[in-house]
Amino acid sequence: METDVGRERQNNEDTARVLPELGLFVVADGMGGHVAGEIASRVAAENFINVVRERGTSRLIRDEATILGEAIIAANRAVIREAEAQQLLGMGTTLTAVRIRSRTTTVAHVGDTRAGFLIEGKLRPLTKDQTVVALMIESGTLSAEDAHDHPEKHMLTQAIGTQNEVEPEIVQERIPRGARIIMSSDGLHDAVPESELIELASNLDIDTAARDLIRLANEHGGPDNITVILIDP
């Protein structure tokens, strides 16, 4: 796991957590200005993790989807409460979580942080960006090539803490043989072209790969906070 403030921001509003004992990995990218984003991402990640820890390990792997969904809902409520308590209304965060059990990964996702499989030099997404631009691409009104420079590319359709109810994307898949899992905030995947990201992320040494990805995002301008988690299941 590596995280960095980038070259243009004063604070790091990303939160990342790695909990091998739970098989749990979390990336959250806060928003709201000043300290609000930092608080939102931290509160969301901590409350999400607490719910997963309290629920323990389910007997059936398919029940992990329910647990992670409940954890997202709890995180959303916690951020709303914190915003009200600190009078930081409007603060929010994305959150993407991966839990691994017995060669199966369960992903819970809100916003535009990402998770995906790296397999044989290709990146297969496990999440879909919940943004206005992603909806435009899906509807055919915007090309993927034009999306990168679109003025609304960071406008989220939902985020934790900004609305009373969220509908997390939940995905459960068997982990392909030889796959590596990558999780990132948009400070990485928006700054680094996919081909370069895949090349560096595939480095056999996982720690070197993570550091090199942070370095490359900064070389591309580092316009946002940068976070990456690489996992060899």
Steps between C-alpha positions, in 0.01 A plus 500: 500500500622850413334839528626846417365855514598567137643826369203736506309424821581619852339208683466131428127428504550134404478227764632150440490201732650153467383237750647160406342333804157582357599458136374856465630794295342846485557818296297816559539838328352787699356826376365817647795738527732595788502212753155369407621248242760356734240456773242347266733237354643408840160474670357295215793258488511453877127440534498265203781296653334495842184347357693232313704421811188480720322269255800269486546234234177374349444127463416539134714707266191633322397667827803729474306709249232571762760587764684745275175658389399555862844645571457754219163608641653538847788704358255730324305564820822561695624764256164679506507504882857629503418773249211618712707489821786699350282724284673382185189441294569386148808297580509152355720225370526216256574154639614180334560190709628156408471193722675178404405153620588164346594638158178704486493877510201705614502867402285780642517831317364855505645783288798497264775326691571173321589135535598258226687185402838519329525187285766428238565863418135606499281686749151363563291740711303375798327836552320757289555871555185655644536830316298713260759438230482122544125517447553709187743244362261217580213679325713572194486879530873529575798305372758353735764707320318827576422403860850566632477874439130541575431779754267274700724193511525517881129565563377200698151355475526385860746526788511396862383775734330722241162328495286309748499179301770346283482197274842336495616296209575150632700256289613150591736304275743215510857625474658382174823305528800733491292816544612799705242739643551876467305763692547871440368850551443720196828681568664191352268366233409845364862615481671190360411351160369146537784342302761657730301411808478135397871482422613634837231326704609165356850524649577179689600696810169635629652771721717632219199499269293709742779755553560526125131565435498788749815641341351476151177673603707787639705511181171544315433808710363350822181712482325305777574278799630162386431163659565147384467157659637195319402153619641161406224269632 
